[in-house]
């Protein structure tokens, strides 16, 4: 008898269901905890330096008993200028009790404004959340492969 190996739903690039999105949130939590084991304990912004790759910046924006909101980004600056362009500049929320991570928003290069996932109509919400959180899934994997840690 042949067994088919099915891939997890979060690896599918097409949004399938709310349940698959929750699986993606859980995998993002695991990856973020590998990158930063205790994000709620960080009092000041941190920078992960790995030779030969861009520095990864992490800042705790808000820390509550069950959640922590983080900003994760690169700084594109040649001379250490603090007003340099930040990208992808993702705001993420860590749900410690549920062991999940979700993207709350990002900075838009086109408009220069903060784009929040709550700004989308209900019929687009699942697709937008899927796209942003799938990006976070891929980016966290990339950062881990490069050797970043906080």
Buried (B, 14 or more C-beta within 10 A) or exposed (E): EEEEEEEEBBEEEEBEEEEBBBBBBBBBBEBBBBBBEEBBEBEEEBEBEEEEBBEBBBBBEEBEEEBBBBBBBBBEEEEEEEEEEBEBBBBBBBBBEBEBBBBBBBBEEEEEEEBEBEEBEEEEBBEBBBBBBBBBBEBBBEBBEEEBEB
